[in-house]
Amino acid sequence: MKKIFLFLFLIGWLTSCETELTDFEASNQTNAIVVYGEVNNLSGPYHVRLNTTTAYDPYDVSEYLGKPITNAQVKIVDGSGNIYDMAEVQAGYYEASPMFKGLVGQKYQLKITTSDGKAIESDLVELKAPAVFNKFDYTFVNAEKALDMKFNVTAEIQDPAATEDYYFIKRQDFIQFLTTCPEPPPPPAPVPICYSKCWRAPFNSQPVLLKDFLVNGRNIPIPIGSVDYKDYTDWIIQLDIYSVSKTIYNYWQRLEDQRNVGGGIFDKIPAQIVGNLTCTSDPRQEVLGAFVVGGVNKQRLSIDRFTNIPTDAYQKMVADIGIFDYRYSKLKLWDCQSAGWIEYNIGHNLPPLLQ
């Protein structure tokens, strides 16, 4: 079951422009249908992923990675009766027209008919207005030891007073790194261009869940923590704040509760987790996952770890760079993008911030 947990987590978090679908413990069934998709206020195209889960087999990785459901009819229906058909662009991966964009205040529903006639539907859910950032900033904290120096990051959202609100927040860090260029070849050989600045994007599986219970209408802080000062390269934090329904909030909260239980693969399942999808043609068919409808606000904070740093702090940090060799001087290369030993290396440029 832990393997199914990992699979369900990855398909949601890694899907472009979509949120996290974490774990789900199937109730000992081997033919559950897994659905994940969303509609929000940002530009599309939107996607829906369909898979089936199968029994865990330690000798066959495909048995818990799931199998794509192909040739299904997938469509999004709004509260006015408009239908937006989705096309299968990869096996089990369906895409809406890029011209379709969710509207705040409109309601949306996902409808699926598989090739063997199974009908799956989500709830009809209103697309809420995206949250508003009230604060997203940082301050430098000096210390006696270089390893204790840091940048404290603070963020707040402005909660509307007239409504009951629920938030799901995804964080992605982008950390710039530098590599060391090789010695230039002797003349008359041309000197290659050396690209020594690249970015890495560490995988973050920990969402933040917030609600305005007892703080309705106030500014709600987002727990961010701090960023270290082990280098002077740029560090960017991206926050994607989803304003979601109570049903989806509770779904994610139960997923987090289950994930935090820990223990072995034979632990008893603490509770059955139900999303907002059902098989209307066969109540016995288990459907996992969620169709998320909600407003999204994405913001990036660039932490400048070089400018306006006290001289003594900078000197201590530079001394530490020499100790830990953050420039990879023993592994010189002309293009940092090819530094395969650096985890989550995404190359020279950041992905665009879609709005």
KAPEVEN-V278286 format. One record per helix or strand of 3 or more residues. SS is the DSSP state (2 for helix, 1 for strand). FROM is the first residue (numbers start at 1). TO is the last residue. If there is no record, write none. Layout:
BEGIN
[[SS FROM TO] [SS FROM TO]]
END
This chain:
BEGIN
[[2 2 13] [1 33 39] [1 47 52] [2 62 65] [1 73 78] [1 83 90] [1 93 96] [1 107 113] [1 119 122] [1 132 141] [2 146 148] [1 150 158] [1 166 178] [1 197 200] [1 208 211] [1 219 221] [1 225 228] [1 235 244] [2 246 259] [1 277 279] [1 287 293] [1 295 303] [2 311 324] [2 336 338] [1 345 347]]
END
